[in-house]
Amino acid sequence: MNFEKEVEAALQLIPADLRQHIDNVQIVIEDVPSPELLAELGVPAGETLFGLYSGTPLTERTTEYAALPDCITIYRQPLLDEFPDPVELRTEIARTVIHEIAHHFGIDDDRLAALGWD
């Protein structure tokens, strides 16, 4: 399975009218989140991240907003470790990408959970 192509396929699931609002979002694939990042985010020992949104959600920006592009990082190894079945892996990659893009649009974890995207 080509992990990068699966991430790209997940991005194509986003409707075009919404996709135009993520043109300044950098999508990065890294192997694993660093121990320092996990500690900084308060991730409990033995747990990890599949993805991370870094930036200012669209709902919090003003007309004077000027910053570096937002970034979504997808962590390859945790996903591969947790989902050895290719079909489940493909589904979880898409779920992770959409989850992190939702944060870009200002949707928090509680709302995502209520929508079934936790």
N, C-alpha and C positions, 0 to 999 in steps of 0.2 A: 504494500500500500504506500502510495506517495502522500506523505503527511501534508506537504505544502499544497498539493492539489486539493486535498480534502478541505483545508482551510479556505482556499479560494472558492470551492464549491459551496461552502457554507455562506460565504459572503454573497453569493448569487441568489441565495434564498431570501435575502432582504429585498422588499419591494423597491423598484427603481426610484419612486418618489422619495423614499427614505434614504436610499443608498447615496443619493446626491448630497446628503448632509454628512456623510462620513468621508468625503474626499480628502479632508485634511487629517484623517486619522491614520497613523502609521500602524500596520499590523506586523508584529515581530513574532517569530517562533524561536523559543529558547529551549534548551534541554530540560532544565529544572530551575525552580525558584531557589535563590540563595538562602542559606540558613539565616543570614542577617535580615533578609526581606521577610521571611516567615516570622521571625521574632518581632520585627518592627510592626507587622500587621496583627500580631497576637494569635497566630495560627497555633493551635495546640500541638504538643509533641505527638508525633506519629501521624499527623495529618499534613496535607499539602494543598497546593493550588493547581487548578487546571488552567486558569487564565486570570489576567489582571488588567483593569482599565486604569490608566494614569492620565489625568487631565482635568479639565473643568467642564462639567456637563453643560450641554447647550442651555438648559433651563437656568443656569447660574451666571450666564454671561451677560454683559452689558454691551452697548454699542461701542464702547471704548476698548473692548476686549482685544488684546494683541498678545499672543504667546506662541511658544513653540507648538508644533502639532501635537495633538493628543496621541497616546500610544496604547494599543492593546497588545498584550503579550500572551501568547498561547504556549503553555508548557508541555512539550512533547512527551517526555518520559513518564510523568504521572498519568497521563491519559493512556499511553501504551501499557503501563503496568496494571492499571485498573480495568481496562477494557481489552482483553486479549482477542475477543471475537471481532472480526473486521466489521460486521454490521453494527454491533454495539459501539465500536470505536467511532465509526463514521457518524452515528447518531450523536454521540457525546461531543465530538469535535464541533458539529453544527450547533448543538445546544450551548456549548461554551462560548463560541464566537457570538452567537445571538445574545447570550446573557451579558457579555462584556459590552457589546454595542448598545444594549439597552441602558447600561450605565452612562454611556455617552449622551443618550437622550434624556438623562435625568431620572431614570426609573431605578429605584433603590431595591435592595434585596427583599424587603418585606413585600413590596408590590409584585416583584417577580415571583415570589413564593405563592402569592395569592393568585397569580396568573398560571401557576403550574410550571414555572421555569426555575425552580430552586435547585 
